Amino acid sequence: MGEAMPSITANELKTKGISAIEALLEHQPEAVISVRGEDRFVVMDIEHYHYLRECELDAALAETRADLSAGRFVQESPEEHLARLDGLK
């Protein structure tokens, strides 16, 4: 596995404010906020967030294209679709 992600405690965040997060993110894209000794949140630069979201969308698009190529899809009317969904209950 990779190197541990840098972290800050909720208490440090409370006393130091946003500057503590800014300092952590100067040299890495993400940092963990721990609460009572337990990792609870990840903070990141907005550019990194947008990059990750774009990666998720690219992965979803690739999966959809693979499904279409493999014939894993259904073509039906709205009424047929609703009836099929009712049948899944």
N, C-alpha and C positions, 0 to 999 in steps of 0.2 A: 504494500500500500504506500501511498504518498506521505509526504510530511503532514503533521497535524496542522489543522487550520488554527491561526491565531485566535485568541479569545479574550473577552473582557467580561467581568462580572456585572450583573445588574447594578450592584452597589457602586462599582467604579463608574459606570455610566451615569448613575444618579449624581455623583459628586463631580465628575469631570465634564459631563455633557457630551454634545456632539463632537467636540474636538477629540475625544478619546477614540471615537469611531474613525474620524478622518485620519488620525495618526496610524491606526491599524491598517487602513486601506491604502496608505501611501505606496506600499510595496507588494501588495497582493490584492486579488479581486474580491475576496470574501473574508468575513470574520464571524466568529460565533459569540453570542451573548449567552452566558450561563446564569441561571437563577438557582440559588441555594445549592450550588455545586453540580447542577445538571444542565447540560447543553440544551437550550430551548429555542433559540432563534439564530438565523443567519442574516447578516446585513451585507450589502454589497453596493458598489457604485452603480448608478442607474444605467450607465452604458453597458456594464457587464450583465445586468438584469435583462436589458433589451437583447443582448447577444444570446443569452440562454433561452429567452422566449423564441427568438428566431430559430434556434437549433431545434426546439420542440416542434415548431410549426413545420420545419423541413423534414423532421422525422415522421410526423403525421402524414405529410404529403407523400413521402416515399412509401409508407405503409399502405396508403390508399392506392397508389399506383400499382404496387405489388398485388394488392387484392383484385384490382381491375384486371391486370394481366393474367392472373390465375383463375379468373372467373368467379371469384368469391364476392358476388353481389346479387341483389335481387332487383328486378325491374318490375314495378307494379303501380297501379293507380293508388291515389290516396285512400280510397275506400278499401282496397285490397290490403294495403299497408296496415290500416287500423284493425281490420279483421285478423290479420296475422299477429299483431300485437296482442289483441284480445285472447288469441289462442295460446299465447305464452304464459298467461296468468295461471 
